[in-house]
Amino acid sequence: MGCASCSVTKNGVPQGCGNKGHCTSGSCNKKNTFDWLATLDLHDPMEYKIVEVSFKKGSHKGFYLNPDHTYAITGDMVVVESTNGYDVGRVSLSGDLVRLQMKKKKKDEASVIHKIIRIANHRDLEKLEEARNMEKKAMVRARVLARTLDLNMKIGDVEYQGDKRKATFYYTAEGRVDFRELVRVFAKEFRVKIEMKQIGSRQESSIIGGIGTCGRELCCSTWKSNFETVNTTAARYQNLAINQTKLTGQCGRLKCCLNYELDTYIDALADFPKNADKIRLDNGLATLIKTDIFKGIMYYAIQRDNIKGPLLPLSVAKVKKLLAMNKDGIKIKNIDALEVQIQPKDIDFDNIELEFADVTGEIELPDVKKRNKRKNKRKKNNKRKDSNNKNNQKKANPESKKSDSSSNKKSGGPNNPKKKNKRRNPNNKNRNKDNPNNNNNK
């Protein structure tokens, strides 16, 4: 991702700043709504006087009055009023889109009290950058102080106000925490006004951010603002295995994306028959094993005479007929005649597309190699048995061992030193003939 100020390649693709979709300059905020009205060069005489301002790259937003003397438009860094001092943020929305956003968040115009003071200057931006650099050190120190007081809480993030007079500490806890003593310690340590906000695990993951199992940035930190409850029934409707490690997100709760396609699955399941787990046959039983919701096929395992047969695919209409026959008391003799014949797809070799498939368990070694390995193992085991038998015989007959050693010496066996010398020096005879001082020649 990249904003208009980011550099681009030769083909015009934005390179971005490497901040996982969030521009380091703050122009690519999180959870932004595209203000398409701001791109139109039109004068609106009935312009809406309330704007939306985002703080800390969209971690939280607020609505403020926009006086005429400020001339603030979408994308400007502005100084806004707060309960204690002032803060610096970026105008993310303006015009009639703000009215729709306030309706979505159930905000009244009468509740908007604070207003924009002016457009931020160079000194305001420097002070804001100093405040952002202080936040990480403050979070580490705050965690240490909370641990010394034995409080069952986790501080997830710290946010300083633009004027560095106030610091907001976001924490998660299982229940209510008495942090009155902790606030006194924080005020003495950081010398600012302290505000504590308890958030849930989903809000914590949206503030911190991260990469999901899909390879993209978390939905809660990029665009999702409303957190709905997710139950395991959503996984059951979609025929997903109840695997806790795969269904839970980084927040420790069930993934929000389980609700994305739930309505589509519920609409598709409306056509399927109910109580279709078992179909009674003349001499057996058909049990439902799997359902392909979008293809409309139900797979049954036929069991006859306590012998399970292969899976039989049946369409939804034929399953309804079989259940109606069971209800009327008609015995089903030949269920194979109702089998769904799945025709193979015609392959267009001219416009074929390469696809990757999961070949786990399909590629195996040939049987010849496996047999060779078994033969080698057998040979090794036989050699070990033979060596063990020889050792046992030698221990049982020590006299035969002595006779073998003496015979080896006489016959020039491995213990005969002369034979060793002859092997090492095959030309000893020639050397002895040429040397007149040799005792053997005498």
Long-range contacts (C-beta under 8 A, 24 or more apart in sequence): 1-28, 2-28, 3-27, 3-28, 20-209, 20-211, 20-217, 21-217, 21-222, 22-57, 22-58, 26-57, 26-77, 26-90, 27-75, 27-90, 29-54, 29-57, 29-58, 29-90, 29-92, 30-57, 30-58, 30-59, 30-209, 30-221, 30-222, 31-58, 31-61, 31-221, 31-222, 31-223, 31-224, 31-225, 32-58, 32-92, 33-92, 33-93, 33-97, 33-101, 35-74, 35-92, 35-93, 35-94, 35-95, 35-97, 37-94, 37-95, 37-96, 37-97, 38-73, 38-74, 38-75, 38-94, 38-95, 44-95, 47-95, 48-94, 48-95, 48-96, 48-98, 48-99, 50-98, 50-99, 50-102, 50-109, 50-112, 51-91, 51-93, 51-94, 51-98, 51-116, 52-91, 52-92, 52-93, 52-94, 52-98, 52-101, 53-78, 53-80, 53-89, 53-90, 53-91, 53-92, 53-116, 54-89, 54-90, 54-92, 55-87, 55-88, 55-89, 55-90, 55-159, 56-132, 56-159, 58-92, 59-157, 59-159, 59-207, 60-159, 61-92, 62-89, 62-114, 63-98, 63-102, 63-107, 63-112, 64-112, 64-114, 64-115, 64-116, 65-112, 65-114, 65-115, 65-116, 66-91, 66-94, 66-115, 66-116, 67-115, 67-116, 70-116, 70-117, 70-118, 70-119, 71-119, 72-116, 72-119, 76-119, 76-120, 77-119, 77-120, 77-124, 77-125, 78-116, 78-117, 78-118, 78-119, 78-120, 79-116, 79-117, 79-118, 79-119, 79-120, 79-124, 79-162, 80-114, 80-115, 80-116, 80-117, 81-114, 81-115, 81-116, 81-117, 82-114, 82-161, 82-166, 84-161, 84-165, 84-166, 84-193, 85-161, 85-162, 85-163, 85-165, 85-166, 86-117, 86-161, 86-162, 86-163, 87-161, 87-162, 87-163, 88-120, 88-124, 88-125, 88-127, 88-128, 88-162, 89-162, 124-162, 127-162, 127-163, 127-164, 128-162, 130-164, 131-160, 131-161, 131-162, 131-164, 132-160, 134-160, 134-164, 135-159, 135-160, 138-167, 138-190, 141-189, 141-190, 142-169, 142-186, 145-182, 145-185, 145-186, 145-189, 146-171, 146-182, 149-181, 149-182, 149-185, 151-177, 151-179, 151-182, 152-177, 153-177, 153-179, 156-199, 156-204, 156-207, 156-208, 157-204, 157-207, 157-208, 160-192, 164-192, 165-192, 165-193, 166-192, 166-193, 166-194, 166-195, 167-192, 167-193, 167-194, 167-195, 168-195, 168-196, 168-197, 169-194, 169-195, 169-196, 169-197, 170-197, 170-199, 170-203, 170-204, 170-207, 171-196, 171-197, 171-198, 171-199, 172-198, 172-199, 172-200, 172-201, 172-204, 173-198, 200-227, 201-251, 201-252, 201-253, 202-227, 202-251, 202-253, 202-256, 203-227, 204-251, 205-249, 205-250, 205-251, 210-250, 212-249, 212-250, 213-246, 214-257, 218-249, 218-250, 219-256, 219-257, 220-251, 220-256, 224-256, 227-256, 228-256, 228-259, 230-254, 230-255, 230-256, 230-258, 230-259, 234-258, 234-259, 234-262, 237-262, 237-265, 237-266, 237-269, 238-262, 238-265, 239-290, 239-291, 239-293, 265-293, 268-293, 268-294, 269-293, 271-296, 271-316, 272-298, 272-316, 273-316, 273-319, 273-320, 273-323, 275-323, 276-319, 276-323, 279-319, 279-322, 279-323, 279-326, 279-332, 279-335, 280-326, 280-332, 281-331, 281-332, 281-333, 281-335, 282-331, 282-332, 282-333, 286-312, 286-335, 297-340, 302-335, 312-336, 312-339, 313-339, 313-340, 313-342, 314-338, 314-339, 314-340, 315-340
